[in-house]
Amino acid sequence: MCIRFKETDVRAMGRTAMGVIGMNLEDGDEIVGMQLNTQGDSLLIVSEKGMGKRTRMDEFSVQKRGGKGVKCYKIADKTGNVIGVKAVNDSHEIMMITTEGIIIQLRMEDISMIGRNTSGVKMINLDEGVTVARIAKVREKISDGMQEYDDVDQAAEKVNEESEDEEEENIIFPTESDEDEE
């Protein structure tokens, strides 16, 4: 089940507050993800057995916070449970990692855009007993927390420049004990 509600329906609270109910869950259900509609124009939903799909955001009607939501994925034995959701555009890429440590990268333009109550298409071939552990959106830029870089080479070049500058600044002066030893 998926629910879409307005961010303004969640009132601001203090750090120690318990919060409010975002979605009314059945026994055994759990939240696997939360995305903003500004993060993409479609919702990628991936199951543990490597099935997945993209569904346009406007197929999820806006409800009040705390509702049951709408059915967003057809769970069956061949799909397994939903393990992750990401808001994506055609230009995004995602990475999937399996329980065996295999990682693949997929372009979103290659993933079918289909309706809400469907199970999707096979995104990865898995061996018996292996499941998808997690999905992650590939970052468009690399950041060091201070500045963003277009690629790894540009970031490495900046790090090398900074380390050369630090070496020039770290001039060692002999102490009195060092002079005594000479």
CORPE-V653511 format. One record per residue. N is the residue number from 1. RES is the residue in one small letter. D_CENTER is the distance of its C-alpha to the mean C-alpha in whole Angstrom. Layout:
{{N;RES;D_CENTER} {N;RES;D_CENTER}}
This chain:
{{1;m;19} {2;c;17} {3;i;18} {4;r;18} {5;f;20} {6;k;21} {7;e;19} {8;t;23} {9;d;24} {10;v;22} {11;r;25} {12;a;24} {13;m;25} {14;g;26} {15;r;24} {16;t;26} {17;a;26} {18;m;25} {19;g;23} {20;v;23} {21;i;23} {22;g;20} {23;m;20} {24;n;23} {25;l;22} {26;e;25} {27;d;26} {28;g;23} {29;d;20} {30;e;17} {31;i;14} {32;v;11} {33;g;9} {34;m;10} {35;q;9} {36;l;12} {37;n;14} {38;t;14} {39;q;11} {40;g;12} {41;d;15} {42;s;14} {43;l;12} {44;l;11} {45;i;12} {46;v;12} {47;s;15} {48;e;16} {49;k;18} {50;g;16} {51;m;17} {52;g;15} {53;k;16} {54;r;15} {55;t;17} {56;r;18} {57;m;17} {58;d;21} {59;e;21} {60;f;20} {61;s;23} {62;v;23} {63;q;24} {64;k;25} {65;r;23} {66;g;24} {67;g;24} {68;k;24} {69;g;22} {70;v;22} {71;k;22} {72;c;18} {73;y;19} {74;k;22} {75;i;21} {76;a;24} {77;d;25} {78;k;24} {79;t;20} {80;g;20} {81;n;18} {82;v;14} {83;i;11} {84;g;8} {85;v;8} {86;k;6} {87;a;9} {88;v;10} {89;n;13} {90;d;16} {91;s;15} {92;h;11} {93;e;11} {94;i;8} {95;m;9} {96;m;10} {97;i;12} {98;t;15} {99;t;17} {100;e;20} {101;g;17} {102;i;17} {103;i;14} {104;i;14} {105;q;13} {106;l;13} {107;r;14} {108;m;14} {109;e;17} {110;d;18} {111;i;17} {112;s;19} {113;m;19} {114;i;21} {115;g;22} {116;r;20} {117;n;22} {118;t;22} {119;s;20} {120;g;19} {121;v;20} {122;k;20} {123;m;17} {124;i;18} {125;n;21} {126;l;21} {127;d;24} {128;e;26} {129;g;24} {130;v;21} {131;t;18} {132;v;14} {133;a;13} {134;r;9} {135;i;6} {136;a;4} {137;k;5} {138;v;8} {139;r;9} {140;e;12} {141;k;14} {142;i;15} {143;s;16} {144;d;18} {145;g;18} {146;m;21} {147;q;21} {148;e;18} {149;y;20} {150;d;19} {151;d;19} {152;v;20} {153;d;24} {154;q;24} {155;a;22} {156;a;24} {157;e;27} {158;k;27} {159;v;26} {160;n;30} {161;e;31} {162;e;30} {163;s;32} {164;e;35} {165;d;36} {166;e;35} {167;e;38} {168;e;40} {169;e;40} {170;n;40} {171;i;44} {172;i;46} {173;f;49} {174;p;51} {175;t;52} {176;e;56} {177;s;55} {178;d;54} {179;e;57} {180;d;60} {181;e;58} {182;e;59}}
